[in-house]
Structure formats: structure tokens, C-alpha cells
């Protein structure tokens, strides 16, 4: 029922985010992405610290993870942009 409504709504409404008062601005999406990445990196640092017992190693892992996940996400998004399913 809900899935049908979502599919119907997506097919009938072809407005840009500027026209759609419900959608987020690109700035908001960027800030949300950054804040989520910070939370994820803090989580990785905390887990790494618990596992290794060394804060220096935990921060090293966190910094590496920060950049590798951003790069992986970029390619993930580019691949999904080529997939027509759900559009």
C-alpha cells in the first residue's frame, strides 16, 4: 500500500527541489552528510580504541577510514546514477 503510493507519487511528480517545498536544499544535504561522516568516524575511533587499547592507533584508523569511506561513497553514488531501477 505505502510502496504503491510512493511509486505513484514519484511517477506523477517531476518537480525540481526548488519547486518542492518538502525536499531539502543542497546545503542542508551537505551539512547532514558531513555530520553523519563525523559521527561514523567517531564510532570507528571508539571501536578501534576499545579493540586496540591505543588511542593513537584508533585515531590513525579513524583518519584513514574518513577518507576511504568518502571515496568509496563517491564511486557508490556514481554507479547508482547509472542504474535505472526505481527511477
Secondary structure, 3 states (H helix, E strand, C coil): CHHHHHHHHHHHCCCCCCCCCCCCCHHHHHHHHHHHHHHHHHHHHHHHHHHHCCHHHHHHHHHHHHHHHHHHHHHHHHHHHHCCCCC
